[in-house]
Amino acid sequence: MFCSNSTAMAPDERDRDEVSRTLKIHETTRSDGGLDPVFLVAQDGTLGIMSGAGSFTLPDGALAAVMARFGKPLERTERVILVAALDLGDGCVVRHVRHLARYDVIAHDYLVYEAAGEEPVCALATTVAGALDHLGRAVARGAS
């Protein structure tokens, strides 16, 4: 994994209110070629995923389970750029970081999950977004 401890930098203070509620983690392509952003939303102690396809509430522990499944420990030797962060409360934070490889022109977006007292793990943002969207849709189907 190409992630780094340099993600520990705090987001700009003037952006803290916006950062604390939503985090853009991915974009999907519509049939007309346009892009729909995919957001994680933290509101009133619950976490949800929102995109052009709809909004879904995620079950408790969904993000931690997805990151445990797909995440790897941070590699401290790589440099990344902090894009944004989402404070989940209880000492947990999700950071969206971008890695620009020295030999590749394509930026790779990762999510870094930092839980209190645990080693941070990172996973490809596309993978996490897809897994969380799947879980949100499955919960919504089961509730109806």
C-alpha positions as CSV (number, residue, x, y, z in Angstrom):
1,M,0.0,0.0,0.0
2,F,1.2,3.5,-0.8
3,C,0.2,5.5,2.3
4,S,2.2,7.4,4.8
5,N,2.0,8.7,8.3
6,S,2.1,12.2,6.8
7,T,-1.7,11.9,6.6
8,A,-1.8,12.9,10.3
9,M,-1.9,16.6,9.4
10,A,-5.1,18.4,10.4
11,P,-7.4,19.8,7.8
12,D,-7.5,23.6,7.5
13,E,-9.4,25.2,10.4
14,R,-11.7,27.2,8.1
15,D,-12.9,23.9,6.5
16,R,-13.4,22.0,9.7
17,D,-17.2,22.3,9.8
18,E,-17.6,21.0,6.2
19,V,-14.9,18.3,6.7
20,S,-16.6,17.0,9.9
21,R,-19.9,16.1,8.1
22,T,-19.1,14.8,4.6
23,L,-16.1,13.3,2.8
24,K,-16.0,12.7,-1.0
25,I,-14.4,9.3,-1.4
26,H,-15.1,8.4,-5.1
27,E,-16.8,9.3,-8.3
28,T,-18.9,7.1,-10.5
29,T,-19.6,7.6,-14.2
30,R,-23.2,8.0,-15.4
31,S,-24.4,6.6,-18.7
32,D,-24.2,10.1,-20.2
33,G,-20.5,10.3,-19.3
34,G,-21.0,12.7,-16.4
35,L,-19.6,12.1,-13.0
36,D,-21.5,11.5,-9.7
37,P,-19.5,12.1,-6.5
38,V,-19.8,9.5,-3.7
39,F,-19.7,10.8,-0.2
40,L,-19.4,9.4,3.3
41,V,-21.8,11.3,5.6
42,A,-21.5,11.4,9.4
43,Q,-24.6,12.7,11.0
44,D,-26.0,12.3,14.5
45,G,-23.7,9.4,15.3
46,T,-24.6,7.4,12.2
47,L,-22.6,6.9,9.0
48,G,-24.1,6.9,5.6
49,I,-23.1,6.8,1.9
50,M,-24.6,9.2,-0.6
51,S,-24.3,9.3,-4.4
52,G,-26.3,10.0,-7.4
53,A,-28.0,6.6,-7.0
54,G,-29.3,7.6,-3.5
55,S,-28.5,7.7,0.2
56,F,-28.1,4.7,2.4
57,T,-27.5,4.4,6.1
58,L,-24.6,2.1,6.9
59,P,-24.9,-0.5,9.8
60,D,-22.7,0.1,12.8
61,G,-19.2,-1.1,12.3
62,A,-19.5,-1.3,8.5
63,L,-16.6,1.1,7.8
64,A,-14.4,-0.7,10.4
65,A,-15.2,-4.1,8.9
66,V,-14.6,-3.0,5.3
67,M,-11.2,-1.4,6.3
68,A,-10.3,-4.5,8.2
69,R,-11.1,-6.6,5.2
70,F,-9.4,-4.5,2.5
71,G,-7.0,-2.3,4.4
72,K,-3.3,-2.7,5.0
73,P,-1.0,-1.0,7.5
74,L,0.4,2.3,6.4
75,E,3.8,2.3,4.6
76,R,5.6,5.2,6.2
77,T,8.1,5.7,3.4
78,E,5.6,7.0,0.8
79,R,4.5,10.6,0.5
80,V,0.8,11.3,0.1
81,I,-1.2,14.5,0.0
82,L,-4.2,15.0,2.3
83,V,-7.3,15.7,0.3
84,A,-9.9,15.8,3.1
85,A,-10.9,14.2,6.4
86,L,-14.0,13.1,8.2
87,D,-14.2,13.0,11.9
88,L,-16.3,10.0,13.0
89,G,-16.2,10.8,16.7
90,D,-14.8,8.5,19.5
91,G,-11.3,9.2,18.2
92,C,-11.9,7.7,14.7
93,V,-11.1,9.6,11.6
94,V,-11.2,8.7,7.9
95,R,-8.8,10.6,5.6
96,H,-8.9,10.8,1.9
97,V,-5.3,10.9,0.6
98,R,-3.8,11.0,-2.9
99,H,-0.6,9.2,-3.8
100,L,1.4,10.4,-6.8
101,A,3.9,7.8,-7.8
102,R,7.3,9.0,-9.1
103,Y,6.9,6.8,-12.2
104,D,3.2,7.0,-12.9
105,V,1.1,9.9,-14.1
106,I,-2.1,8.5,-12.6
107,A,-3.0,9.6,-9.1
108,H,-4.2,6.9,-6.7
109,D,-6.8,7.8,-4.1
110,Y,-6.7,6.0,-0.7
111,L,-8.8,6.1,2.4
112,V,-7.0,5.9,5.7
113,Y,-9.0,4.7,8.7
114,E,-7.6,5.8,12.1
115,A,-9.3,4.2,15.1
116,A,-8.3,5.2,18.6
117,G,-5.6,2.9,19.9
118,E,-5.2,1.0,16.7
119,E,-2.7,1.2,13.8
120,P,-4.1,3.2,10.9
121,V,-4.9,1.2,7.8
122,C,-5.4,2.3,4.2
123,A,-7.3,0.9,1.2
124,L,-8.0,2.0,-2.3
125,A,-10.9,4.5,-2.2
126,T,-12.6,2.8,-5.1
127,T,-12.7,-0.6,-3.3
128,V,-14.0,0.9,0.0
129,A,-16.7,3.0,-1.8
130,G,-17.9,-0.1,-3.7
131,A,-18.1,-2.2,-0.6
132,L,-19.9,0.4,1.5
133,D,-22.4,1.1,-1.3
134,H,-23.1,-2.6,-1.5
135,L,-23.6,-2.8,2.2
136,G,-25.9,0.2,2.3
137,R,-28.0,-1.1,-0.5
138,A,-28.3,-4.5,1.1
139,V,-29.4,-3.0,4.4
140,A,-32.0,-0.8,2.6
141,R,-33.4,-3.9,0.7
142,G,-33.6,-5.8,4.0
143,A,-35.5,-3.0,5.7
144,S,-38.2,-2.6,3.0
